[in-house]
Every structure is written in C-alpha cells, then in structure tokens.
Amino acid sequence: MTGPEPLRVELPAGPDAFYDFMDRELCGDGLPAIEPTPERVAAMIAPSGREPGEVVLVLKPRMGVATIEAIAANAVMAGCRAEHFPVVVAALESTVAGEVAHTATTNCATALLIINGPARHDLGVGYQESCFGVAGRANATIGRALRLCLINIAGSLPGRVSKSVFGHPGRYTMCIGEWDEMNPWAPLHVQRGFSPTDNCVTAVGSSSFINVTDIWSRSADAYLTTIAHTINTSAGAWMIMREAEITIVLSPSWAEFIHRDGYDLPAVRQFLWEHSQVPLSQLPPDHHGPLRDIDAVLAGDLVAQTSSPDKFNIIVAGGLGGLHAIACHAMGHEKSVTRPFQPVPRR
C-alpha cells in the first residue's frame, strides 16, 4: 500500500520564507525549522532503505496517512539527522499503539519517549545530566519530530483540534535515553522481553513532571517513602481512569541504594503502590460516591494512584551523585508500548 503524492510548494528564497509559511499555514510548533526540500527528505530516508510511499500508519483524528516520506519531512523540519529517522518511525508507531498521542484531549498529557540499547551512544542520545532538558540534538529533534507528525499528519492543531486546556512543555519535545548500564535490575526494554543489545524506543504517557528531592535518607525504605508521598496526589485524571501508568526515573545513586537494600523491581513497585495510597477522607466529599462507583476505594477507605503495582515503570537516568528522582503520571487510559528500531550508519 502506498500513500498519496506529497504536496509540493514553491517558496521564495531567503531564511524567513519557510518560517513564515509554517506560521501562516499552521504546520509548525512556533519554532524555526529546516525546510524539507525533496533533496533533504530523500537524504533522510535513503540510509533506512524504506520506500517513500510506504504507509506506516493512519493517524487520528484527521485520518492522515503517515507515509515514510511524510514522516521524513517532519523529521527534516525538526532538525533530525538521518540516523535518527528509524527512531522517529518507531516512536510514532509506539505512540499510536499505546494511545499516547493525545491529539484531541482537554488534558495536558503528552508522550514521553525513552530510548534504550547500544545505539544511544552513536545517536548521541542524552541519558545523564540534564537528560530532560537541553540534552543535545538527538533528544531535542526526535521528540520534536514526533510532535510535528502529530500536528501535520494527525491534524492535532492547538485550539482547533487539540483542546488541551493548558498544554505541556513536553509537547515541544520530551525524549530521553535510559542509562542502561546503571540500572541494577534491568533496563526498560529488557524488562519487556528484549535483549540488552536490542535498540528500542518506548512511548509512555506523561501529564505530570515532578522532581523528588531527598538529601537526608540513607535507606531504600526512606527513599521509596519520599517518592511515594510525593506522587500521592488527589486530583489526577489517572485516579479516575484507574489504568494509568506512573513512570519513575531514578537517579543512578538512588537506584544503587535501593538495590543495595535488597529490593527487586516487583518489590519497588509494590512498595510505591501501597505507600502512595491516600485516605478517602483526604478527597472532597463530592468525589467519594464516584470513586466508589468505579471500585477505586480499597479496604480501609484508601484510594490508590493506579489499579495495580505493575502500572509503575521504573527506569534509571540522570547525573551521578544527585539525590533526585522524577515522577511522571500518565493521564489514565494509555498503555506504554516498546518498539525496536534498526540503526543506520551515521553519515
């Protein structure tokens, strides 16, 4: 199956012509972009060996046809290198498969991309200090390419189709690598059945971004209690929808301390699930009836952040020596999906 022929537009010469075109035609994210000329798009595709007209997906809500050529055009606009392109394609596939695109919701949720595998090094994916912000070209452009695909192919135009009340800074780009080598249990893709030598990208939902800081704790129980009591909110859509995932990004130091004290991953998840429950009395009385109606109230009149411990994703990233963790709640109905990708030689 091949997609429709791409629309080609002649623009005046000069550095501002394409930027003005994007602004006028609502086909960008407000930032400057690289003009996706036929030559640049062809160069983006060539190392992957994919056919330009190959249909990868059909994207809601506009039912836009995501061909290899269309995805490549957005990757060019975002500033990706050709070696980033297979990651962008896999990221789009995992985002759609897990319903993490959030193209029309009123929620602020967005997709967080997590990259695993040896290709992180050749791609220049940031997974250490500042991995969530100003982490380099790979993180910035891969995440941005995903968003541009959702704008230009799916039709998720802010205000017209995307009804997010506030939006999310991560809707510009939200892409990190996991520090696979510093995960004392197993990196995310290995937890999901892939080999350590496989290269994968996972899309998880994120409508929150909470930094957890603890300079006093010295035991796994203490660190995990700090995390649990930071994420035990009472106003998240994740509590209403029940099936939400919560992604916890441990700094290498915290991961080391928790592993040292004998916690395996199931034990970490169980601890966080149990200790992040909140008393029903902490929530407004107006919430009590609806929460009981959806079976969200547990024994002892406690309300869990999500339906079960296995909804916690545990990964390791960030700088050494930092006594921090990051917590990201998903919106509620998404399911994180991991897709492999085949690296191409760096030009």
C-alpha positions, -999 to 999 in steps of 0.1 A, spaced: 0 0 0 13 34 -9 2 68 2 -9 99 -17 16 121 -35 30 148 -13 20 184 -17 49 205 -31 50 242 -26 74 268 -42 86 294 -17 108 325 -22 144 323 -14 156 335 19 159 323 56 125 336 66 103 323 38 97 288 52 93 301 88 67 325 77 50 297 56 48 275 87 33 303 108 8 311 81 -3 275 73 -2 263 109 22 234 101 48 240 128 53 243 166 62 280 166 99 274 165 121 278 134 125 247 113 145 234 84 129 235 50 120 199 39 132 201 4 129 170 -18 167 165 -16 167 167 22 137 144 26 153 118 2 186 120 22 167 114 54 151 82 40 179 67 20 200 50 48 169 33 61 162 16 28 125 23 32 102 33 3 90 69 4 54 59 -4 52 31 22 23 37 46 33 33 82 1 44 100 -31 63 96 -33 89 123 -64 101 141 -83 124 142 -77 136 107 -70 101 95 -38 114 80 -17 89 60 17 87 76 40 76 48 77 72 52 81 104 31 56 124 53 74 113 85 108 121 70 96 156 60 87 163 96 120 148 108 138 172 85 118 201 98 126 191 134 164 190 127 169 152 129 199 135 113 193 106 90 204 82 117 176 95 140 150 86 114 144 49 124 138 61 160 113 86 149 93 60 129 94 35 158 84 63 182 54 72 162 44 36 160 47 31 198 29 64 205 -1 54 184 -2 18 195 -3 29 232 -28 57 226 -3 82 239 -7 107 211 -34 128 230 -43 146 198 -77 159 210 -80 156 248 -85 185 272 -58 170 294 -22 183 292 -8 148 287 20 142 261 42 114 250 75 108 268 99 88 247 125 66 264 153 52 242 173 20 252 200 0 237 236 4 224 226 28 196 221 55 222 258 62 221 261 65 183 229 86 181 241 110 208 210 104 230 214 121 263 207 99 294 229 115 320 229 151 333 201 173 320 186 144 301 151 160 303 162 194 291 189 209 268 203 173 264 215 177 228 203 173 193 190 137 194 168 142 224 155 176 211 149 166 175 135 131 179 109 143 203 101 173 182 97 152 150 71 131 168 51 163 177 54 177 142 40 144 128 10 147 152 4 183 141 9 179 103 -3 143 97 -27 137 125 -40 172 124 -36 180 161 -37 218 158 -38 236 192 -72 252 198 -88 238 166 -84 201 173 -62 197 203 -84 210 232 -58 207 259 -67 234 285 -31 242 293 -8 222 270 25 209 282 61 220 277 68 184 267 47 189 237 76 206 221 98 176 228 101 150 256 127 124 248 154 108 270 177 78 270 178 54 298 213 48 314 210 11 307 244 3 322 235 19 356 202 1 360 210 -25 387 179 -46 378 173 -44 340 167 -15 316 132 -9 305 134 -27 272 149 -58 288 121 -58 314 98 -61 284 114 -91 269 140 -76 246 177 -83 246 202 -58 261 217 -55 226 184 -46 210 176 -9 203 142 2 213 120 32 220 91 33 244 63 59 244 47 65 278 21 90 288 30 120 309 7 146 322 28 155 352 65 161 358 76 161 395 111 164 408 116 144 440 145 155 462 157 138 494 191 147 509 186 131 543 175 95 536 200 67 537 179 36 532 157 21 504 126 24 526 132 60 532 139 69 496 109 50 484 87 66 511 97 100 499 88 91 463 55 75 473 45 105 494 54 129 466 32 111 440 2 105 462 -20 133 447 -57 136 450 -67 154 418 -53 135 389 -72 120 359 -51 89 365 -71 81 396 -104 85 378 -94 63 348 -77 37 371 -54 21 344 -28 49 344 9 41 345 34 61 366 69 64 353 96 68 380 131 79 368 156 71 395 190 87 395 218 62 395 226 69 431 191 62 443 188 31 422 221 18 437 209 25 473 175 8 467 191 -22 450 217 -25 477 190 -29 504 176 -59 486 147 -46 466 139 -62 433 116 -45 408 84 -62 419 92 -51 455 98 -15 444 65 -14 425 46 -29 454 61 -5 479 53 25 458 17 13 451 9 7 487 26 38 502 12 62 476 -24 54 485 -44 83 501 -73 82 526 -107 87 510 -112 115 537 -84 135 520 -105 139 489 -135 162 486 -168 146 496 -181 151 461 -155 126 449 -165 98 473 -195 84 455 -180 84 420 -148 68 433 -168 40 450 -189 36 417 -157 28 398 -143 5 425 -114 28 432 -118 27 470 -98 -1 486 -101 -18 520 -96 7 548 -111 35 527 -79 40 508 -76 52 472 -46 40 451 -30 62 424 -35 34 399 -51 0 397 -21 -23 404 17 -22 412 26 -33 377 15 1 364 48 15 377 76 19 351 110 20 368 139 34 348 174 48 356 188 81 341 203 114 352 236 126 366 258 109 392 256 120 428 222 137 425 198 126 452 168 130 430 141 112 411 115 122 386 79 111 386 55 113 356 19 103 359 1 92 328 -34 105 320 -52 73 326 -61 51 297 -28 48 278 -5 18 277 32 23 272 44 4 242 80 -5 233 91 -8 196 125 -19 183 144 0 157 172 -9 133 201 17 135 216 30 103 252 41 97 259 77 108 268 99 79 
